[in-house]
């Protein structure tokens, strides 16, 4: 899975914000802000990856346990799917 074409992560006033690009500017009517770990996962998803790699990357970047990392990755993926931000 990876981030769908037509979306970009920008930093606006020290806030990580997902913005639509191209034709998505017409149909995407939300503002999504991400905390630092969400932005980190977004960047991992800019290339094709899977849940296990995301968990490993999060564990390597942050001081957290595997259970928490796995739960955070699953929540991020669920939210990204609900917003139609992922190509799978």
Number of C-alpha atoms within 10 A of each C-alpha: 14 17 22 15 14 14 17 16 17 14 13 10 7 7 13 17 18 20 19 20 13 9 9 13 13 9 8 15 10 11 9 12 17 17 11 11 15 17 19 15 20 22 14 18 21 16 11 11 14 13 14 11 12 22 21 13 15 24 16 10 11 10 9 11 10 13 10 13 19 18 12 18 20 15 12 17 21 13 13 17 14 10 12 12 20 19 13 11
